[in-house]
Amino acid sequence: MADHDATTNTRTARRLAALLAGVGVLHFVVPEQFDSTIPKQLPGKPRSYTLWSGVAELAVATALLIPGTRKLGGRLAELLLIAVYPANVQMAVDWVRDERKPLPMKIVAVVRLPFQIPMVLAARKVHREAV
């Protein structure tokens, strides 16, 4: 891989890591925002799933930042982003229906959904191009 490509891949990995780390931290700061997206059919308490998914996002972010684990981190980021997409859709549906949520929050919840596709593709590219 050329130096420019390696630099671009590193930059992409860092951006993905920043996004995942930010959301991972939010799982601990405002867990109630995530609890409601956990399907009721799953056994156990929603808070457990919220906290463990936050741990997963922080772990994947860390893997993306370390050159030796970046390839694995790219694959894990791709899988994680796909896995949480249904929860993001559920959150958007819930927020749109919630009269207490302000309109800007509703808009952000819906508008962000299509942006997950380029994030998945970026994670795939990080995986493919990592050394």
N, CA, C and O atoms as CSV, one atom per row, in Angstrom:
chain,resi,resn,atom,element,x,y,z
A,1,MET,N,N,0.858,-1.169,0.000
A,1,MET,CA,C,0.000,0.000,0.000
A,1,MET,C,C,0.905,1.233,0.000
A,1,MET,O,O,1.884,1.287,0.744
A,2,ALA,N,N,0.585,2.200,-0.817
A,2,ALA,CA,C,1.364,3.429,-0.891
A,2,ALA,C,C,1.217,4.213,0.406
A,2,ALA,O,O,0.254,4.041,1.153
A,3,ASP,N,N,2.214,5.095,0.659
A,3,ASP,CA,C,2.183,5.891,1.892
A,3,ASP,C,C,0.903,6.716,2.010
A,3,ASP,O,O,0.322,6.824,3.090
A,4,HIS,N,N,0.468,7.297,0.885
A,4,HIS,CA,C,-0.751,8.109,0.901
A,4,HIS,C,C,-1.954,7.258,1.308
A,4,HIS,O,O,-2.784,7.687,2.109
A,5,ASP,N,N,-2.042,6.048,0.748
A,5,ASP,CA,C,-3.147,5.153,1.084
A,5,ASP,C,C,-3.106,4.753,2.552
A,5,ASP,O,O,-4.143,4.678,3.212
A,6,ALA,N,N,-1.898,4.496,3.063
A,6,ALA,CA,C,-1.749,4.122,4.474
A,6,ALA,C,C,-2.186,5.272,5.372
A,6,ALA,O,O,-2.848,5.063,6.389
A,7,THR,N,N,-1.808,6.490,4.985
A,7,THR,CA,C,-2.194,7.665,5.766
A,7,THR,C,C,-3.707,7.850,5.742
A,7,THR,O,O,-4.321,8.144,6.768
A,8,THR,N,N,-4.303,7.676,4.564
A,8,THR,CA,C,-5.752,7.803,4.438
A,8,THR,C,C,-6.453,6.739,5.275
A,8,THR,O,O,-7.444,7.026,5.946
A,9,ASN,N,N,-5.940,5.514,5.235
A,9,ASN,CA,C,-6.535,4.432,6.015
A,9,ASN,C,C,-6.422,4.716,7.515
A,9,ASN,O,O,-7.360,4.465,8.271
A,10,THR,N,N,-5.273,5.238,7.935
A,10,THR,CA,C,-5.085,5.592,9.346
A,10,THR,C,C,-6.069,6.685,9.746
A,10,THR,O,O,-6.675,6.621,10.816
A,11,ARG,N,N,-6.224,7.671,8.897
A,11,ARG,CA,C,-7.153,8.770,9.179
A,11,ARG,C,C,-8.588,8.250,9.285
A,11,ARG,O,O,-9.325,8.633,10.193
A,12,THR,N,N,-8.974,7.385,8.365
A,12,THR,CA,C,-10.321,6.805,8.400
A,12,THR,C,C,-10.521,5.985,9.669
A,12,THR,O,O,-11.565,6.072,10.315
A,13,ALA,N,N,-9.517,5.190,10.021
A,13,ALA,CA,C,-9.597,4.377,11.244
A,13,ALA,C,C,-9.743,5.270,12.469
A,13,ALA,O,O,-10.518,4.962,13.375
A,14,ARG,N,N,-9.014,6.356,12.501
A,14,ARG,CA,C,-9.095,7.277,13.645
A,14,ARG,C,C,-10.464,7.940,13.737
A,14,ARG,O,O,-10.997,8.120,14.832
A,15,ARG,N,N,-11.026,8.301,12.602
A,15,ARG,CA,C,-12.361,8.919,12.604
A,15,ARG,C,C,-13.418,7.935,13.099
A,15,ARG,O,O,-14.274,8.280,13.914
A,16,LEU,N,N,-13.342,6.705,12.593
A,16,LEU,CA,C,-14.279,5.682,13.059
A,16,LEU,C,C,-14.109,5.434,14.554
A,16,LEU,O,O,-15.086,5.297,15.291
A,17,ALA,N,N,-12.851,5.380,14.988
A,17,ALA,CA,C,-12.570,5.159,16.412
A,17,ALA,C,C,-13.152,6.287,17.254
A,17,ALA,O,O,-13.717,6.038,18.319
A,18,ALA,N,N,-13.021,7.516,16.789
A,18,ALA,CA,C,-13.560,8.658,17.538
A,18,ALA,C,C,-15.083,8.562,17.654
A,18,ALA,O,O,-15.646,8.798,18.723
A,19,LEU,N,N,-15.739,8.216,16.552
A,19,LEU,CA,C,-17.199,8.076,16.584
A,19,LEU,C,C,-17.627,6.957,17.528
A,19,LEU,O,O,-18.521,7.137,18.355
A,20,LEU,N,N,-16.978,5.801,17.396
A,20,LEU,CA,C,-17.342,4.663,18.244
A,20,LEU,C,C,-17.045,4.940,19.714
A,20,LEU,O,O,-17.836,4.588,20.589
A,21,ALA,N,N,-15.910,5.570,19.981
A,21,ALA,CA,C,-15.562,5.884,21.369
A,21,ALA,C,C,-16.557,6.884,21.958
A,21,ALA,O,O,-16.975,6.750,23.108
A,22,GLY,N,N,-16.929,7.881,21.166
A,22,GLY,CA,C,-17.896,8.871,21.642
A,22,GLY,C,C,-19.230,8.241,21.990
A,22,GLY,O,O,-19.798,8.515,23.047
A,23,VAL,N,N,-19.727,7.397,21.101
A,23,VAL,CA,C,-21.002,6.725,21.361
A,23,VAL,C,C,-20.847,5.722,22.502
A,23,VAL,O,O,-21.751,5.562,23.323
A,24,GLY,N,N,-19.697,5.049,22.549
A,24,GLY,CA,C,-19.449,4.109,23.646
A,24,GLY,C,C,-19.514,4.795,24.998
A,24,GLY,O,O,-20.105,4.263,25.938
A,25,VAL,N,N,-18.915,5.963,25.101
A,25,VAL,CA,C,-18.953,6.728,26.355
A,25,VAL,C,C,-20.392,7.135,26.683
A,25,VAL,O,O,-20.801,7.092,27.843
A,26,LEU,N,N,-21.151,7.525,25.673
A,26,LEU,CA,C,-22.548,7.925,25.908
A,26,LEU,C,C,-23.374,6.789,26.514
A,26,LEU,O,O,-24.324,7.041,27.254
A,27,HIS,N,N,-23.017,5.544,26.204
A,27,HIS,CA,C,-23.731,4.406,26.788
A,27,HIS,C,C,-23.618,4.401,28.315
A,27,HIS,O,O,-24.487,3.872,29.008
A,28,PHE,N,N,-22.540,4.996,28.827
A,28,PHE,CA,C,-22.335,5.053,30.276
A,28,PHE,C,C,-22.833,6.367,30.875
A,28,PHE,O,O,-23.235,6.409,32.038
A,29,VAL,N,N,-22.806,7.429,30.087
A,29,VAL,CA,C,-23.212,8.749,30.575
A,29,VAL,C,C,-24.740,8.889,30.591
A,29,VAL,O,O,-25.311,9.385,31.563
A,30,VAL,N,N,-25.389,8.454,29.523
A,30,VAL,CA,C,-26.857,8.534,29.431
A,30,VAL,C,C,-27.424,7.173,29.002
A,30,VAL,O,O,-28.020,7.064,27.931
A,31,PRO,N,N,-27.243,6.147,29.822
A,31,PRO,CA,C,-27.664,4.803,29.415
A,31,PRO,C,C,-29.163,4.680,29.148
A,31,PRO,O,O,-29.588,3.849,28.346
A,32,GLU,N,N,-29.951,5.497,29.812
A,32,GLU,CA,C,-31.403,5.410,29.617
A,32,GLU,C,C,-31.805,5.700,28.172
A,32,GLU,O,O,-32.833,5.210,27.706
A,33,GLN,N,N,-31.003,6.492,27.463
A,33,GLN,CA,C,-31.296,6.784,26.060
A,33,GLN,C,C,-31.157,5.532,25.192
A,33,GLN,O,O,-31.782,5.432,24.136
A,34,PHE,N,N,-30.342,4.588,25.636
A,34,PHE,CA,C,-30.086,3.369,24.873
A,34,PHE,C,C,-30.942,2.201,25.359
A,34,PHE,O,O,-31.271,1.304,24.582
A,35,ASP,N,N,-31.300,2.211,26.633
A,35,ASP,CA,C,-32.075,1.101,27.199
A,35,ASP,C,C,-33.352,0.827,26.409
A,35,ASP,O,O,-33.732,-0.327,26.209
A,36,SER,N,N,-34.004,1.883,25.969
A,36,SER,CA,C,-35.296,1.715,25.290
A,36,SER,C,C,-35.162,1.078,23.911
A,36,SER,O,O,-36.160,0.638,23.339
A,37,THR,N,N,-33.947,1.021,23.368
A,37,THR,CA,C,-33.764,0.421,22.041
A,37,THR,C,C,-33.532,-1.087,22.121
A,37,THR,O,O,-33.500,-1.767,21.095
A,38,ILE,N,N,-33.373,-1.607,23.325
A,38,ILE,CA,C,-33.117,-3.033,23.501
A,38,ILE,C,C,-34.435,-3.792,23.346
A,38,ILE,O,O,-35.403,-3.492,24.045
A,39,PRO,N,N,-34.484,-4.769,22.440
A,39,PRO,CA,C,-35.731,-5.530,22.265
A,39,PRO,C,C,-36.169,-6.204,23.567
A,39,PRO,O,O,-35.360,-6.798,24.278
A,40,LYS,N,N,-37.430,-6.101,23.854
A,40,LYS,CA,C,-37.980,-6.674,25.086
A,40,LYS,C,C,-37.904,-8.204,25.101
A,40,LYS,O,O,-37.980,-8.822,26.163
A,41,GLN,N,N,-37.755,-8.808,23.924
A,41,GLN,CA,C,-37.698,-10.262,23.831
A,41,GLN,C,C,-36.379,-10.825,24.358
A,41,GLN,O,O,-36.298,-12.014,24.668
A,42,LEU,N,N,-35.352,-9.993,24.463
A,42,LEU,CA,C,-34.059,-10.477,24.948
A,42,LEU,C,C,-34.128,-10.740,26.445
A,42,LEU,O,O,-34.753,-9.981,27.186
A,43,PRO,N,N,-33.484,-11.814,26.890
A,43,PRO,CA,C,-33.494,-12.100,28.328
A,43,PRO,C,C,-32.634,-11.086,29.085
A,43,PRO,O,O,-31.710,-10.502,28.518
A,44,GLY,N,N,-32.936,-10.886,30.337
A,44,GLY,CA,C,-32.136,-9.980,31.154
A,44,GLY,C,C,-32.635,-8.553,31.088
A,44,GLY,O,O,-33.670,-8.250,30.495
A,45,LYS,N,N,-31.859,-7.691,31.718
A,45,LYS,CA,C,-32.234,-6.279,31.806
A,45,LYS,C,C,-31.620,-5.482,30.657
A,45,LYS,O,O,-30.473,-5.722,30.281
A,46,PRO,N,N,-32.372,-4.542,30.102
A,46,PRO,CA,C,-31.849,-3.708,29.020
A,46,PRO,C,C,-30.540,-3.003,29.388
A,46,PRO,O,O,-29.661,-2.846,28.541
A,47,ARG,N,N,-30.413,-2.584,30.638
A,47,ARG,CA,C,-29.210,-1.845,31.042
A,47,ARG,C,C,-27.944,-2.682,30.820
A,47,ARG,O,O,-26.903,-2.141,30.449
A,48,SER,N,N,-28.027,-3.982,31.044
A,48,SER,CA,C,-26.863,-4.847,30.816
A,48,SER,C,C,-26.435,-4.800,29.355
A,48,SER,O,O,-25.246,-4.694,29.055
A,49,TYR,N,N,-27.403,-4.877,28.449
A,49,TYR,CA,C,-27.096,-4.814,27.019
A,49,TYR,C,C,-26.527,-3.444,26.653
A,49,TYR,O,O,-25.598,-3.339,25.853
A,50,THR,N,N,-27.090,-2.410,27.243
A,50,THR,CA,C,-26.597,-1.053,26.990
A,50,THR,C,C,-25.133,-0.930,27.393
A,50,THR,O,O,-24.308,-0.448,26.617
A,51,LEU,N,N,-24.819,-1.362,28.596
A,51,LEU,CA,C,-23.445,-1.217,29.091
A,51,LEU,C,C,-22.471,-2.104,28.322
A,51,LEU,O,O,-21.364,-1.672,27.999
A,52,TRP,N,N,-22.869,-3.331,28.028
A,52,TRP,CA,C,-21.973,-4.216,27.275
A,52,TRP,C,C,-21.759,-3.725,25.844
A,52,TRP,O,O,-20.669,-3.879,25.293
A,53,SER,N,N,-22.784,-3.139,25.242
A,53,SER,CA,C,-22.575,-2.597,23.895
A,53,SER,C,C,-21.662,-1.377,23.950
A,53,SER,O,O,-20.899,-1.133,23.015
A,54,GLY,N,N,-21.730,-0.611,25.031
A,54,GLY,CA,C,-20.783,0.494,25.218
A,54,GLY,C,C,-19.361,-0.014,25.343
A,54,GLY,O,O,-18.440,0.563,24.767
A,55,VAL,N,N,-19.177,-1.093,26.093
A,55,VAL,CA,C,-17.854,-1.716,26.219
A,55,VAL,C,C,-17.370,-2.178,24.848
A,55,VAL,O,O,-16.210,-1.968,24.494
A,56,ALA,N,N,-18.258,-2.806,24.076
A,56,ALA,CA,C,-17.886,-3.285,22.742
A,56,ALA,C,C,-17.447,-2.128,21.850
A,56,ALA,O,O,-16.451,-2.244,21.136
A,57,GLU,N,N,-18.170,-1.024,21.883
A,57,GLU,CA,C,-17.807,0.121,21.046
A,57,GLU,C,C,-16.459,0.698,21.460
A,57,GLU,O,O,-15.665,1.085,20.602
A,58,LEU,N,N,-16.192,0.762,22.753
A,58,LEU,CA,C,-14.891,1.257,23.220
A,58,LEU,C,C,-13.765,0.291,22.843
A,58,LEU,O,O,-12.674,0.727,22.478
A,59,ALA,N,N,-14.021,-1.002,22.930
A,59,ALA,CA,C,-13.007,-1.998,22.565
A,59,ALA,C,C,-12.689,-1.938,21.074
A,59,ALA,O,O,-11.523,-2.000,20.684
A,60,VAL,N,N,-13.714,-1.819,20.247
A,60,VAL,CA,C,-13.500,-1.732,18.799
A,60,VAL,C,C,-12.770,-0.441,18.455
A,60,VAL,O,O,-11.884,-0.441,17.601
A,61,ALA,N,N,-13.129,0.649,19.105
A,61,ALA,CA,C,-12.431,1.921,18.878
A,61,ALA,C,C,-10.949,1.773,19.197
A,61,ALA,O,O,-10.097,2.261,18.455
A,62,THR,N,N,-10.648,1.105,20.292
A,62,THR,CA,C,-9.250,0.882,20.675
A,62,THR,C,C,-8.536,0.045,19.628
A,62,THR,O,O,-7.404,0.353,19.253
A,63,ALA,N,N,-9.186,-1.013,19.151
A,63,ALA,CA,C,-8.575,-1.868,18.127
A,63,ALA,C,C,-8.285,-1.088,16.847
A,63,ALA,O,O,-7.282,-1.343,16.181
A,64,LEU,N,N,-9.142,-0.154,16.506
A,64,LEU,CA,C,-8.923,0.664,15.305
A,64,LEU,C,C,-7.721,1.596,15.456
A,64,LEU,O,O,-7.060,1.919,14.469
A,65,LEU,N,N,-7.442,2.018,16.657
A,65,LEU,CA,C,-6.352,2.973,16.888
A,65,LEU,C,C,-4.973,2.323,16.907
A,65,LEU,O,O,-3.972,2.993,16.649
A,66,ILE,N,N,-4.909,1.051,17.204
A,66,ILE,CA,C,-3.621,0.359,17.313
A,66,ILE,C,C,-3.295,-0.280,15.966
A,66,ILE,O,O,-4.046,-1.133,15.493
A,67,PRO,N,N,-2.177,0.121,15.337
A,67,PRO,CA,C,-1.859,-0.410,14.007
A,67,PRO,C,C,-1.869,-1.942,13.933
A,67,PRO,O,O,-2.320,-2.503,12.934
A,68,GLY,N,N,-1.387,-2.610,14.953
A,68,GLY,CA,C,-1.326,-4.069,14.938
A,68,GLY,C,C,-2.677,-4.762,15.008
A,68,GLY,O,O,-2.797,-5.932,14.644
A,69,THR,N,N,-3.699,-4.041,15.476
A,69,THR,CA,C,-5.044,-4.627,15.567
A,69,THR,C,C,-6.037,-3.912,14.656
A,69,THR,O,O,-7.241,-4.164,14.716
A,70,ARG,N,N,-5.529,-3.028,13.821
A,70,ARG,CA,C,-6.424,-2.219,12.975
A,70,ARG,C,C,-7.226,-3.074,12.002
A,70,ARG,O,O,-8.409,-2.809,11.788
A,71,LYS,N,N,-6.615,-4.083,11.416
A,71,LYS,CA,C,-7.325,-4.941,10.465
A,71,LYS,C,C,-8.511,-5.615,11.162
A,71,LYS,O,O,-9.633,-5.596,10.654
A,72,LEU,N,N,-8.251,-6.206,12.321
A,72,LEU,CA,C,-9.316,-6.821,13.110
A,72,LEU,C,C,-10.336,-5.765,13.539
A,72,LEU,O,O,-11.542,-6.004,13.487
A,73,GLY,N,N,-9.851,-4.606,13.959
A,73,GLY,CA,C,-10.741,-3.526,14.370
A,73,GLY,C,C,-11.677,-3.092,13.258
A,73,GLY,O,O,-12.846,-2.795,13.505
A,74,GLY,N,N,-11.167,-3.055,12.030
A,74,GLY,CA,C,-12.008,-2.703,10.887
A,74,GLY,C,C,-13.136,-3.696,10.683
A,74,GLY,O,O,-14.283,-3.319,10.446
A,75,ARG,N,N,-12.790,-4.981,10.781
A,75,ARG,CA,C,-13.823,-6.018,10.623
A,75,ARG,C,C,-14.836,-5.950,11.770
A,75,ARG,O,O,-16.043,-6.039,11.547
A,76,LEU,N,N,-14.338,-5.791,12.987
A,76,LEU,CA,C,-15.240,-5.711,14.141
A,76,LEU,C,C,-16.133,-4.474,14.068
A,76,LEU,O,O,-17.308,-4.532,14.433
A,77,ALA,N,N,-15.579,-3.361,13.599
A,77,ALA,CA,C,-16.381,-2.140,13.449
A,77,ALA,C,C,-17.488,-2.361,12.424
A,77,ALA,O,O,-18.631,-1.953,12.633
A,78,GLU,N,N,-17.140,-3.006,11.325
A,78,GLU,CA,C,-18.133,-3.300,10.290
A,78,GLU,C,C,-19.274,-4.142,10.876
A,78,GLU,O,O,-20.447,-3.819,10.689
A,79,LEU,N,N,-18.930,-5.204,11.576
A,79,LEU,CA,C,-19.944,-6.090,12.155
A,79,LEU,C,C,-20.758,-5.388,13.241
A,79,LEU,O,O,-21.973,-5.570,13.326
A,80,LEU,N,N,-20.096,-4.593,14.063
A,80,LEU,CA,C,-20.790,-3.873,15.132
A,80,LEU,C,C,-21.786,-2.867,14.559
A,80,LEU,O,O,-22.919,-2.769,15.031
A,81,LEU,N,N,-21.363,-2.128,13.547
A,81,LEU,CA,C,-22.249,-1.132,12.942
A,81,LEU,C,C,-23.474,-1.784,12.307
A,81,LEU,O,O,-24.572,-1.229,12.344
A,82,ILE,N,N,-23.278,-2.957,11.728
A,82,ILE,CA,C,-24.419,-3.694,11.164
A,82,ILE,C,C,-25.316,-4.206,12.291
A,82,ILE,O,O,-26.542,-4.138,12.198
A,83,ALA,N,N,-24.700,-4.716,13.346
A,83,ALA,CA,C,-25.467,-5.298,14.454
A,83,ALA,C,C,-26.327,-4.271,15.184
A,83,ALA,O,O,-27.434,-4.592,15.616
A,84,VAL,N,N,-25.836,-3.046,15.328
A,84,VAL,CA,C,-26.596,-2.045,16.088
A,84,VAL,C,C,-27.586,-1.264,15.223
A,84,VAL,O,O,-28.361,-0.464,15.748
A,85,TYR,N,N,-27.572,-1.482,13.914
A,85,TYR,CA,C,-28.464,-0.725,13.040
A,85,TYR,C,C,-29.945,-0.895,13.418
A,85,TYR,O,O,-30.670,0.099,13.458
A,86,PRO,N,N,-30.414,-2.113,13.695
A,86,PRO,CA,C,-31.824,-2.232,14.099
A,86,PRO,C,C,-32.157,-1.411,15.354
A,86,PRO,O,O,-33.252,-0.858,15.458
A,87,ALA,N,N,-31.235,-1.335,16.285
A,87,ALA,CA,C,-31.467,-0.518,17.485
A,87,ALA,C,C,-31.542,0.960,17.120
A,87,ALA,O,O,-32.329,1.706,17.703
A,88,ASN,N,N,-30.731,1.384,16.164
A,88,ASN,CA,C,-30.774,2.782,15.730
A,88,ASN,C,C,-32.101,3.098,15.039
A,88,ASN,O,O,-32.659,4.181,15.215
A,89,VAL,N,N,-32.595,2.150,14.257
A,89,VAL,CA,C,-33.903,2.335,13.619
A,89,VAL,C,C,-34.986,2.414,14.695
A,89,VAL,O,O,-35.868,3.270,14.632
A,90,GLN,N,N,-34.914,1.522,15.677
A,90,GLN,CA,C,-35.904,1.534,16.763
A,90,GLN,C,C,-35.868,2.852,17.525
A,90,GLN,O,O,-36.911,3.402,17.878
A,91,MET,N,N,-34.656,3.359,17.777
A,91,MET,CA,C,-34.527,4.634,18.480
A,91,MET,C,C,-35.176,5.755,17.668
A,91,MET,O,O,-35.873,6.602,18.226
A,92,ALA,N,N,-34.951,5.762,16.362
A,92,ALA,CA,C,-35.546,6.799,15.514
A,92,ALA,C,C,-37.070,6.717,15.559
A,92,ALA,O,O,-37.747,7.737,15.692
A,93,VAL,N,N,-37.601,5.516,15.450
A,93,VAL,CA,C,-39.060,5.333,15.503
A,93,VAL,C,C,-39.610,5.815,16.848
A,93,VAL,O,O,-40.601,6.544,16.901
A,94,ASP,N,N,-38.959,5.400,17.919
A,94,ASP,CA,C,-39.420,5.798,19.257
A,94,ASP,C,C,-39.365,7.306,19.446
A,94,ASP,O,O,-40.295,7.903,19.989
A,95,TRP,N,N,-38.280,7.919,19.000
A,95,TRP,CA,C,-38.124,9.359,19.199
A,95,TRP,C,C,-39.121,10.152,18.363
A,95,TRP,O,O,-39.639,11.172,18.818
A,96,VAL,N,N,-39.394,9.691,17.144
A,96,VAL,CA,C,-40.366,10.390,16.301
A,96,VAL,C,C,-41.750,10.326,16.950
A,96,VAL,O,O,-42.508,11.294,16.887
A,97,ARG,N,N,-42.076,9.213,17.561
A,97,ARG,CA,C,-43.390,9.047,18.204
A,97,ARG,C,C,-43.494,9.738,19.563
A,97,ARG,O,O,-44.599,9.992,20.044
A,98,ASP,N,N,-42.377,10.036,20.172
A,98,ASP,CA,C,-42.352,10.601,21.530
A,98,ASP,C,C,-42.616,12.105,21.478
A,98,ASP,O,O,-41.793,12.870,20.976
A,99,GLU,N,N,-43.751,12.515,21.991
A,99,GLU,CA,C,-44.123,13.933,21.969
A,99,GLU,C,C,-43.205,14.789,22.836
A,99,GLU,O,O,-43.132,16.005,22.654
A,100,ARG,N,N,-42.508,14.161,23.777
A,100,ARG,CA,C,-41.612,14.912,24.670
A,100,ARG,C,C,-40.278,15.250,24.001
A,100,ARG,O,O,-39.579,16.164,24.439
A,101,LYS,N,N,-39.926,14.521,22.947
A,101,LYS,CA,C,-38.648,14.779,22.272
A,101,LYS,C,C,-38.776,16.023,21.401
A,101,LYS,O,O,-39.749,16.163,20.661
A,102,PRO,N,N,-37.802,16.926,21.484
A,102,PRO,CA,C,-37.849,18.110,20.625
A,102,PRO,C,C,-37.620,17.728,19.160
A,102,PRO,O,O,-36.962,16.732,18.860
A,103,LEU,N,N,-38.164,18.525,18.273
A,103,LEU,CA,C,-38.073,18.256,16.836
A,103,LEU,C,C,-36.633,18.057,16.361
A,103,LEU,O,O,-36.393,17.133,15.584
A,104,PRO,N,N,-35.655,18.878,16.787
A,104,PRO,CA,C,-34.282,18.654,16.304
A,104,PRO,C,C,-33.748,17.256,16.645
A,104,PRO,O,O,-33.033,16.661,15.840
A,105,MET,N,N,-34.084,16.729,17.819
A,105,MET,CA,C,-33.642,15.378,18.185
A,105,MET,C,C,-34.288,14.334,17.280
A,105,MET,O,O,-33.647,13.358,16.891
A,106,LYS,N,N,-35.545,14.541,16.954
A,106,LYS,CA,C,-36.251,13.619,16.064
A,106,LYS,C,C,-35.611,13.621,14.680
A,106,LYS,O,O,-35.416,12.572,14.067
A,107,ILE,N,N,-35.291,14.814,14.206
A,107,ILE,CA,C,-34.679,14.939,12.881
A,107,ILE,C,C,-33.322,14.245,12.849
A,107,ILE,O,O,-33.027,13.497,11.917
A,108,VAL,N,N,-32.505,14.488,13.853
A,108,VAL,CA,C,-31.175,13.869,13.915
A,108,VAL,C,C,-31.301,12.347,13.956
A,108,VAL,O,O,-30.549,11.645,13.279
A,109,ALA,N,N,-32.238,11.836,14.738
A,109,ALA,CA,C,-32.412,10.387,14.863
A,109,ALA,C,C,-32.733,9.738,13.522
A,109,ALA,O,O,-32.280,8.628,13.243
A,110,VAL,N,N,-33.508,10.421,12.695
A,110,VAL,CA,C,-33.884,9.872,11.390
A,110,VAL,C,C,-32.793,10.109,10.351
A,110,VAL,O,O,-32.447,9.203,9.593
A,111,VAL,N,N,-32.254,11.317,10.316
A,111,VAL,CA,C,-31.274,11.679,9.286
A,111,VAL,C,C,-29.979,10.876,9.424
A,111,VAL,O,O,-29.302,10.623,8.427
A,112,ARG,N,N,-29.632,10.478,10.634
A,112,ARG,CA,C,-28.370,9.754,10.816
A,112,ARG,C,C,-28.411,8.328,10.281
A,112,ARG,O,O,-27.362,7.737,10.026
A,113,LEU,N,N,-29.604,7.767,10.107
A,113,LEU,CA,C,-29.710,6.367,9.686
A,113,LEU,C,C,-28.977,6.059,8.379
A,113,LEU,O,O,-28.222,5.088,8.333
A,114,PRO,N,N,-29.168,6.847,7.313
A,114,PRO,CA,C,-28.457,6.511,6.074
A,114,PRO,C,C,-26.938,6.682,6.173
A,114,PRO,O,O,-26.199,6.108,5.374
A,115,PHE,N,N,-26.473,7.462,7.140
A,115,PHE,CA,C,-25.028,7.670,7.281
A,115,PHE,C,C,-24.318,6.433,7.828
A,115,PHE,O,O,-23.091,6.340,7.773
A,116,GLN,N,N,-25.080,5.501,8.347
A,116,GLN,CA,C,-24.465,4.277,8.855
A,116,GLN,C,C,-23.910,3.438,7.699
A,116,GLN,O,O,-22.950,2.692,7.892
A,117,ILE,N,N,-24.486,3.546,6.524
A,117,ILE,CA,C,-24.005,2.773,5.372
A,117,ILE,C,C,-22.579,3.170,5.005
A,117,ILE,O,O,-21.732,2.284,4.888
A,118,PRO,N,N,-22.264,4.463,4.815
A,118,PRO,CA,C,-20.868,4.803,4.527
A,118,PRO,C,C,-19.920,4.463,5.677
A,118,PRO,O,O,-18.737,4.207,5.453
A,119,MET,N,N,-20.436,4.460,6.901
A,119,MET,CA,C,-19.579,4.074,8.025
A,119,MET,C,C,-19.223,2.589,7.938
A,119,MET,O,O,-18.081,2.207,8.195
A,120,VAL,N,N,-20.197,1.756,7.577
A,120,VAL,CA,C,-19.929,0.324,7.401
A,120,VAL,C,C,-18.914,0.128,6.278
A,120,VAL,O,O,-17.981,-0.664,6.410
A,121,LEU,N,N,-19.097,0.846,5.182
A,121,LEU,CA,C,-18.167,0.728,4.050
A,121,LEU,C,C,-16.773,1.228,4.418
A,121,LEU,O,O,-15.776,0.659,3.974
A,122,ALA,N,N,-16.694,2.275,5.217
A,122,ALA,CA,C,-15.388,2.778,5.668
A,122,ALA,C,C,-14.704,1.749,6.557
A,122,ALA,O,O,-13.497,1.534,6.442
A,123,ALA,N,N,-15.460,1.118,7.435
A,123,ALA,CA,C,-14.887,0.079,8.303
A,123,ALA,C,C,-14.385,-1.089,7.464
A,123,ALA,O,O,-13.319,-1.639,7.737
A,124,ARG,N,N,-15.146,-1.465,6.452
A,124,ARG,CA,C,-14.722,-2.549,5.550
A,124,ARG,C,C,-13.425,-2.178,4.845
A,124,ARG,O,O,-12.530,-3.009,4.694
A,125,LYS,N,N,-13.331,-0.923,4.416
A,125,LYS,CA,C,-12.117,-0.466,3.735
A,125,LYS,C,C,-10.919,-0.474,4.686
A,125,LYS,O,O,-9.821,-0.869,4.294
A,126,VAL,N,N,-11.120,-0.047,5.919
A,126,VAL,CA,C,-10.040,-0.089,6.910
A,126,VAL,C,C,-9.560,-1.530,7.062
A,126,VAL,O,O,-8.356,-1.783,7.089
A,127,HIS,N,N,-10.485,-2.463,7.160
A,127,HIS,CA,C,-10.125,-3.881,7.294
A,127,HIS,C,C,-9.314,-4.354,6.089
A,127,HIS,O,O,-8.268,-4.984,6.244
A,128,ARG,N,N,-9.798,-4.052,4.904
A,128,ARG,CA,C,-9.137,-4.540,3.681
A,128,ARG,C,C,-7.757,-3.934,3.471
A,128,ARG,O,O,-6.851,-4.599,2.969
A,129,GLU,N,N,-7.598,-2.675,3.855
A,129,GLU,CA,C,-6.348,-1.977,3.541
A,129,GLU,C,C,-5.348,-1.943,4.685
A,129,GLU,O,O,-4.221,-1.480,4.504
A,130,ALA,N,N,-5.738,-2.424,5.854
A,130,ALA,CA,C,-4.795,-2.442,6.981
A,130,ALA,C,C,-3.717,-3.482,6.714
A,130,ALA,O,O,-3.951,-4.502,6.065
A,131,VAL,N,N,-2.552,-3.198,7.225
A,131,VAL,CA,C,-1.411,-4.100,7.008
A,131,VAL,C,C,-1.448,-5.235,7.999
A,131,VAL,O,O,-0.573,-6.100,7.980
